[in-house]
Amino acid sequence: MSRFITARGAGAVAAVAVTALALSACSGGGSSTSESGAAADTAKLIIATDSDQAAFGYDPIRYGSGQRMFFEGIYDSLFVLDQEGKVVPQLVTNFEYSEDQTQLTLDLDTSATFTDGTTLSADLVKQNLDSRGDPDLSGYSAFATGGQNEITDVVVVDEDTVTLQFAAPKPGFESNLVSPAGMIVGPTGAADRGSLDSAPDGSGPLTVDSDATVKGNSYLLVKKEDDPDADDYPFDSYEFKPILDSQARVNAAISGEVDLALLAAETQPQVESAGVGLVTNGGTVQNIIAFDKAGALGPQWAEPLVYQALSTAIDREAFVAAIHPGEVPTANALPADSPGYVPELEEQYAYDPDAAKDLLAEAGYPDGFSFDFTISQGSQRDMEALQPYWEAIGVTMNLKNAASTEELFTVVQTEPLGGPIPFQWTNPLGPVYGALFGFANFHKAENPEIQAAAGAVGASLGSGDVDAQATALQDLNSAIVDSGWLIPLFEQLAPWAYDEAKLAEPTFPGAEAFPLLASLQPAS
């Protein structure tokens, strides 16, 4: 199966312009040439990441999107992202919702073959998803009982058909079955998840070379012998090196120790000055998120003007320069390259403490108010930097350290605000229904403007009308920001250093921080 088609064996080629030039000039067999005319080195691609890609072994459901690139060649997924960032089927050949959107039926491609020679079946998909109550499988946590995307039952219809049942309508649920959460483990691994601690059990064309792998230091992925899809990966092998220190990753990229490295935003000037290739992808927006949108913890939290005051009180330029240098300040919920980006929001919510005070007075709180905010080690610097901006307009935020992980999880019920929290908008309905009306809406608030805009987005995505999509996304963006359900802070960049003599400029699926592994092409 090509890694760029919509379904295994479906014969439907996805319209992706991943590497038209590269593919016309080179093949996976190493025939590409550099500018000097020498054959490009396709023996091994060495990739430096900021975290251990397999710290808990090789069960993909124990991880999140930060490990997607590592696992996507090892495991096939029910759905994947194409190079445009759209959700498309991979192990699924067809899918259909019931009229009330409480059931999702998946037709499966049963040609996918696992390590032990067995093939995909509806029973295996059910066995995988029925592990959603396992607390170790964090990728399934939202599917478990009480989760924001709870699956109430998985029903085998026949050998190659399975139906997922939900307690409430779940439009766009397929976006939750994208890798790694949608990756399917073979029968050996599904029967004994502990076996995945030392070896993977996937149907992808790559596997881990255990003899050449040193846990926590270097992971070598090699092609399976005689796998029909192996040619989709142009390099013979892929080595992932976790280098936790950001400066060490820069040094490794500049010295040529690695061919591709994920960087911290503030280290970009170093890479540029060294003449090393640099490419960045935005699309992830960091926000303060409203947990109490209904006024359950205080009447002010049901008032959009209060959130607008808090947003207008923030000097985003100064905040980002001090705490997140290299990132991009924004007052938009959607990223700058989205058709839903609204430039006027930057002006409307520009730093203006006097206007913020006026908004508070209009909302009925001329003397301000105070509230508690529980911080973690990761959020402390951000919230300490925001604290004086809100203090200046009369709003006192009392910061307190979380006593436990459990306390951090419960603040969605007990405190009005949380974050900073990242949102990716590759699939807009995912964060809307999964977060804004999902886990971050414990008090069951309604917002007709956001709901109407989200409905229009869904309809426009199905119609293929580009202008209608842009209008609907802009309406959604404005409705979210004006409601205060999100207070955007900055757009987070994902910079990558790469060896221009070895690798063509990487491309990204939509707003993802990581490229698709199969999309990485030799320099030509």
Secondary structure, 3 states (H helix, E strand, C coil): CCCCECCCCCCCECCCCCCHHHHHHCCCCCCCECCCCCECCCCCEEEEECCCCCCCCCCHHHCCHHHHHHHCCCCCECEEECCCCCEEECCEEEEEECCCCCEEEEEECCCCECCCCCECCHHHHHHHHCCCCCCCCHHHHHHCCCCCCCCCEEEEEECCEEEEECCCCCCCHHHHHECCCCECCCHHHHHCHHHHHCCCCCCCCEEECHHHCECCCEEEEEECCCCCCHHHCCCCEEEEEECCCHHHHHHHHHHCCCCEEECCHHHHHHHHHCCCEEEEEEEEEEEEEECCCCCCCCHHHHCHHHHHHHHHCCCHHHHHHHHCCCCEECCCCCCCCCCCCCHHHHHHCCCCHHHHHHHHHHHCCCCCEEEEEEECCCCHHHHHHHHHHHHCCCEEEEEEECCCHHHHHHHHHHCCEEEEEEEECCCCHHHHHHHHHHHCCCCCCCCHHHHHHHHHHHHHHHHCCHHHHHHHHHHHHHHHHHHCCEEEEEEEEEEEEECCCCECCCCCCCCCCCCCHHHCCECC
